[in-house]
Amino acid sequence: MVDLRGKRVVVTGGGGFLGSFVVDKLRERGCEHVFVPRQKEFDLTTEPGIEKMFTAYRPEVMFHLAAVVGGIGANKENPGSFFYKNAIMGIQLIEAARRHGVEKTIVAGSICSYPKFTPVPFKEEDLWNGYPEETNAPYGVAKKALLVMCQAYRQQYGMNAIFLMPVNLYGPRDNFDLESSHVIPALIRKAVEARDRGVKELVCWGDGSPTREFLYVEDAADGLITGAEKYDGEEPVNLGSGFEVSIKDLTEKITRLSGFSGSLVWDTSRPNGQPRRMLDTNRAANLFGFRAKVNLEEGLSRTIEWYQRNPVQP
């Protein structure tokens, strides 16, 4: 059990979508020394940038949440840079945490690391039973390498590093840029804009058949912090909501909640991505008592309301 309240805590990616909620919730829980390294001051893909951060903040706990991410399109266009930047950043940060004697390191993994045809629900022990889905494999493999590093450093150096894998996230403050966003923010933006313009049809990628699991971002932040406080094991742990929804059903739900009344057109020339995704969330519940609280309908309503107050400018 780690009491985070008196610790100096660094959150890489703390200015981003998930990280900003982790920072908020750490402060809500009484953490007075939370630091967020900004890219313009600390380039965490370089060793000098990382050393500068450790010298400036002297962290006792590190949440490594920074990542270069995107949807299917962004992954297909940037496989090399997605692999390199995510791998090099994580590898150098974990090594620096070891050298600087960080007490607890929490690394956020990705369910993109799971094999393409993992049996549903995804169990952590299936992580090595095949190659990831091709469109996001470079990102997923880079993340999985950090799990191996955490386990190897625990074995050789006794380093307390844990690896937690959130499922697809959504919520307020998400990325709504259609060039790089994930499915929920992209659909919300398209639906709201189509509604406002009076468009009669909304074009969606694929055929709507893939299934996904989504975790509301505030639940994910709670899961990461609870894991940091209560879990000290070497095994990777899924963080999810424990439900599966098809992209077709998700799209219909978003258009209804957004007030778009036109028809949906499925562009089957576009890729579907991995056929199914849903996690087994028992390990998180059993090891540190984490279960998601916000259901999909409530989470989508909150996200749509936030987006309508903070629309992306065309």
C-alpha positions as CSV (number, residue, x, y, z in Angstrom):
1,M,0.0,0.0,0.0
2,V,1.5,3.3,-1.1
3,D,0.3,6.6,0.4
4,L,0.7,9.0,-2.5
5,R,-0.3,12.1,-0.6
6,G,3.1,13.1,0.7
7,K,5.1,11.9,-2.4
8,R,6.6,13.9,-5.3
9,V,4.6,12.5,-8.2
10,V,5.5,13.0,-11.9
11,V,2.8,12.3,-14.5
12,T,4.2,12.1,-18.0
13,G,1.4,13.0,-20.4
14,G,-0.3,14.9,-17.6
15,G,-1.4,17.6,-19.9
16,G,-3.1,15.1,-22.2
17,F,-6.5,13.5,-22.2
18,L,-6.1,10.7,-19.6
19,G,-3.2,12.4,-17.8
20,S,-5.1,15.5,-17.0
21,F,-7.8,13.5,-15.2
22,V,-5.1,11.6,-13.3
23,V,-3.5,14.9,-12.2
24,D,-6.9,16.2,-11.1
25,K,-7.8,13.1,-9.1
26,L,-4.3,13.0,-7.5
27,R,-4.9,16.5,-6.3
28,E,-8.4,15.7,-5.1
29,R,-6.9,12.9,-3.0
30,G,-4.6,15.2,-1.3
31,C,-1.4,15.0,-3.3
32,E,0.3,18.4,-3.0
33,H,3.4,17.7,-5.1
34,V,2.2,16.6,-8.6
35,F,4.4,17.6,-11.5
36,V,3.6,17.6,-15.2
37,P,6.6,17.8,-17.6
38,R,5.6,19.8,-20.7
39,Q,7.0,18.8,-24.1
40,K,8.4,22.3,-24.9
41,E,10.6,22.1,-21.8
42,F,11.3,18.3,-21.5
43,D,11.6,16.2,-24.6
44,L,11.0,12.8,-23.2
45,T,12.0,11.0,-26.3
46,T,15.6,12.1,-25.6
47,E,17.9,11.1,-22.7
48,P,18.9,14.8,-21.9
49,G,15.2,15.8,-21.7
50,I,14.5,12.9,-19.3
51,E,17.5,13.7,-17.1
52,K,16.5,17.3,-17.0
53,M,13.0,16.2,-15.8
54,F,14.4,13.9,-13.1
55,T,16.8,16.6,-11.9
56,A,14.0,19.2,-11.8
57,Y,11.3,17.2,-10.1
58,R,13.1,14.4,-8.2
59,P,10.0,12.1,-8.4
60,E,9.3,9.4,-5.8
61,V,6.4,8.1,-7.9
62,M,6.1,8.2,-11.7
63,F,3.0,7.7,-13.8
64,H,4.2,7.1,-17.4
65,L,1.1,8.0,-19.5
66,A,2.7,10.0,-22.3
67,A,2.2,8.3,-25.7
68,V,2.0,9.1,-29.4
69,V,-1.5,7.8,-30.3
70,G,-4.2,8.0,-32.9
71,G,-7.0,6.1,-34.6
72,I,-6.8,3.6,-37.5
73,G,-5.8,6.2,-40.1
74,A,-3.1,7.8,-38.0
75,N,-1.6,4.3,-37.1
76,K,-1.6,3.3,-40.8
77,E,0.2,6.5,-41.9
78,N,2.8,6.6,-39.0
79,P,3.8,3.1,-38.1
80,G,7.5,3.8,-37.8
81,S,7.2,7.0,-35.7
82,F,4.5,5.5,-33.5
83,F,6.8,2.5,-32.8
84,Y,10.0,4.5,-32.2
85,K,8.6,7.4,-30.1
86,N,6.6,5.1,-27.8
87,A,9.3,2.6,-27.4
88,I,12.2,5.0,-26.9
89,M,10.3,7.2,-24.5
90,G,9.2,4.4,-22.3
91,I,12.5,2.5,-22.3
92,Q,14.5,5.6,-21.3
93,L,12.0,6.7,-18.7
94,I,11.9,3.3,-16.9
95,E,15.7,3.2,-17.0
96,A,16.0,6.7,-15.6
97,A,13.4,5.8,-12.9
98,R,15.6,2.9,-11.8
99,R,18.8,5.0,-11.7
100,H,17.1,7.7,-9.8
101,G,15.6,5.4,-7.2
102,V,11.9,6.1,-8.0
103,E,9.9,4.2,-5.4
104,K,6.9,3.3,-7.6
105,T,6.6,3.4,-11.4
106,I,3.2,3.0,-13.1
107,V,3.3,2.3,-16.8
108,A,0.1,2.6,-18.9
109,G,0.0,-0.1,-21.5
110,S,-2.5,-0.6,-24.3
111,I,-5.0,-3.3,-25.3
112,C,-3.6,-2.8,-28.9
113,S,-0.9,-5.2,-27.6
114,Y,-3.3,-8.1,-27.6
115,P,-3.2,-10.6,-30.5
116,K,-5.6,-9.9,-33.3
117,F,-7.8,-13.0,-32.6
118,T,-7.6,-13.1,-28.8
119,P,-10.6,-15.0,-27.4
120,V,-13.1,-12.7,-25.9
121,P,-13.0,-11.6,-23.1
122,F,-9.3,-10.8,-23.3
123,K,-7.4,-12.3,-20.4
124,E,-4.0,-11.0,-19.4
125,E,-2.4,-14.5,-19.9
126,D,-3.4,-14.4,-23.6
127,L,-1.2,-11.4,-24.3
128,W,1.6,-13.4,-25.9
129,N,-0.6,-15.8,-27.9
130,G,-0.2,-14.1,-31.3
131,Y,0.6,-10.9,-33.2
132,P,-1.5,-7.7,-32.8
133,E,-4.0,-6.4,-35.3
134,E,-1.9,-5.1,-38.2
135,T,-3.1,-1.5,-38.3
136,N,-1.9,-0.7,-34.8
137,A,0.7,-3.5,-34.2
138,P,3.8,-1.2,-34.1
139,Y,2.2,0.8,-31.3
140,G,1.0,-2.3,-29.5
141,V,4.4,-4.0,-29.7
142,A,6.2,-0.9,-28.5
143,K,3.9,-0.8,-25.5
144,K,4.3,-4.6,-24.8
145,A,8.1,-4.2,-24.8
146,L,7.7,-1.9,-21.8
147,L,5.9,-4.7,-19.9
148,V,8.9,-6.9,-20.5
149,M,11.2,-4.2,-19.3
150,C,9.1,-3.6,-16.1
151,Q,9.2,-7.4,-15.4
152,A,12.9,-7.7,-16.2
153,Y,13.8,-4.7,-14.0
154,R,11.8,-6.1,-11.1
155,Q,13.6,-9.4,-11.5
156,Q,17.1,-8.0,-11.7
157,Y,16.9,-4.7,-9.7
158,G,13.9,-5.2,-7.5
159,M,12.2,-2.2,-9.2
160,N,8.6,-1.7,-8.2
161,A,7.1,-1.1,-11.6
162,I,3.5,-2.1,-12.5
163,F,1.9,-2.3,-15.9
164,L,-1.8,-1.4,-16.3
165,M,-3.7,-1.7,-19.6
166,P,-6.7,0.6,-20.1
167,V,-9.2,-0.3,-22.7
168,N,-10.4,2.3,-25.3
169,L,-11.0,5.5,-23.5
170,Y,-13.5,8.3,-24.1
171,G,-14.8,11.3,-22.3
172,P,-14.5,15.1,-22.0
173,R,-11.2,16.6,-23.2
174,D,-10.7,13.9,-25.8
175,N,-9.1,14.5,-29.2
176,F,-11.9,15.5,-31.6
177,D,-9.6,16.1,-34.6
178,L,-11.0,13.9,-37.4
179,E,-7.5,13.2,-38.8
180,S,-6.2,11.6,-35.6
181,S,-9.1,10.9,-33.2
182,H,-10.5,7.6,-32.0
183,V,-14.0,6.3,-32.8
184,I,-16.2,7.9,-30.1
185,P,-14.9,11.5,-30.4
186,A,-14.9,11.2,-34.2
187,L,-18.5,10.0,-34.3
188,I,-19.6,12.7,-31.8
189,R,-18.1,15.4,-33.9
190,K,-19.5,14.1,-37.1
191,A,-23.0,13.6,-35.6
192,V,-23.1,17.1,-34.0
193,E,-21.8,18.8,-37.1
194,A,-24.2,16.8,-39.4
195,R,-27.1,17.8,-37.1
196,D,-26.2,21.4,-37.1
197,R,-25.8,21.5,-40.9
198,G,-29.0,19.6,-41.5
199,V,-27.2,16.8,-43.4
200,K,-29.4,13.8,-44.2
201,E,-26.6,11.1,-44.3
202,L,-23.7,10.3,-42.1
203,V,-20.9,8.2,-43.6
204,C,-19.2,5.8,-41.1
205,W,-16.0,3.6,-41.6
206,G,-16.3,-0.1,-42.1
207,D,-19.5,-2.2,-41.8
208,G,-20.3,-1.6,-38.1
209,S,-19.7,-5.2,-37.1
210,P,-16.6,-5.0,-34.9
211,T,-17.2,-4.8,-31.2
212,R,-15.3,-2.7,-28.7
213,E,-15.2,-2.0,-25.0
214,F,-15.0,1.6,-23.8
215,L,-13.9,3.0,-20.4
216,Y,-14.9,6.4,-19.3
217,V,-11.8,8.5,-18.8
218,E,-12.5,9.4,-15.1
219,D,-12.9,5.7,-14.3
220,A,-9.6,5.0,-16.0
221,A,-7.9,7.7,-13.9
222,D,-9.3,6.1,-10.8
223,G,-8.1,2.7,-11.9
224,L,-4.5,3.9,-12.4
225,I,-4.4,5.7,-9.1
226,T,-5.9,2.8,-7.2
227,G,-3.5,0.4,-8.8
228,A,-0.6,2.7,-7.8
229,E,-1.8,2.7,-4.2
230,K,-2.7,-1.0,-3.8
231,Y,-0.9,-3.1,-6.4
232,D,2.7,-4.1,-6.4
233,G,2.8,-7.2,-8.7
234,E,4.6,-8.1,-11.9
235,E,1.6,-9.3,-13.9
236,P,-0.1,-6.9,-16.3
237,V,-3.6,-5.9,-15.3
238,N,-6.6,-4.9,-17.6
239,L,-8.5,-1.8,-16.8
240,G,-11.9,-1.9,-18.4
241,S,-15.7,-1.6,-18.0
242,G,-16.5,-5.3,-18.8
243,F,-19.0,-4.8,-21.6
244,E,-18.9,-5.1,-25.4
245,V,-20.8,-3.0,-27.9
246,S,-20.8,-3.1,-31.7
247,I,-19.7,-0.1,-33.7
248,K,-23.1,-0.1,-35.3
249,D,-24.9,0.0,-32.0
250,L,-22.5,2.6,-30.6
251,T,-23.0,4.8,-33.7
252,E,-26.7,4.6,-33.4
253,K,-26.5,5.5,-29.7
254,I,-24.3,8.5,-30.4
255,T,-26.4,9.9,-33.2
256,R,-29.5,9.5,-31.0
257,L,-27.9,11.3,-28.0
258,S,-26.5,14.0,-30.3
259,G,-29.9,14.7,-31.9
260,F,-28.9,13.7,-35.4
261,S,-32.0,12.2,-37.2
262,G,-30.6,11.4,-40.7
263,S,-29.5,8.0,-42.0
264,L,-26.2,6.1,-41.5
265,V,-24.2,5.0,-44.5
266,W,-21.4,2.4,-44.0
267,D,-18.3,2.8,-46.2
268,T,-17.1,-0.8,-46.4
269,S,-14.0,0.2,-48.4
270,R,-12.6,1.5,-45.1
271,P,-11.0,-0.9,-42.6
272,N,-12.8,-2.4,-39.6
273,G,-9.8,-2.9,-37.4
274,Q,-9.7,-5.7,-34.9
275,P,-12.9,-7.8,-35.0
276,R,-13.7,-7.9,-31.3
277,R,-12.4,-6.3,-28.1
278,M,-13.6,-6.9,-24.6
279,L,-11.5,-7.4,-21.5
280,D,-11.7,-9.7,-18.6
281,T,-11.6,-7.3,-15.7
282,N,-11.5,-9.8,-12.8
283,R,-7.8,-9.3,-12.1
284,A,-8.2,-5.6,-11.4
285,A,-11.2,-6.3,-9.2
286,N,-9.5,-9.1,-7.3
287,L,-6.0,-7.5,-6.9
288,F,-7.0,-3.9,-6.0
289,G,-10.7,-3.6,-6.0
290,F,-11.2,-1.6,-9.2
291,R,-14.5,-1.7,-11.1
292,A,-15.8,0.9,-13.5
293,K,-18.7,3.1,-12.3
294,V,-19.9,5.1,-15.3
295,N,-22.0,3.3,-17.8
296,L,-21.8,4.0,-21.6
297,E,-25.0,6.0,-21.9
298,E,-24.1,8.3,-19.1
299,G,-20.5,8.6,-20.3
300,L,-21.5,9.4,-23.8
301,S,-24.0,12.0,-22.6
302,R,-21.4,13.8,-20.6
303,T,-18.9,13.7,-23.5
304,I,-21.4,15.1,-26.0
305,E,-22.4,17.9,-23.6
306,W,-18.7,18.7,-23.1
307,Y,-18.0,18.8,-26.8
308,Q,-21.0,21.0,-27.5
309,R,-19.6,23.5,-25.0
310,N,-16.1,23.1,-26.5
311,P,-16.5,22.5,-30.2
312,V,-13.5,22.1,-32.5
313,Q,-13.3,25.0,-35.0
314,P,-13.5,23.8,-38.6
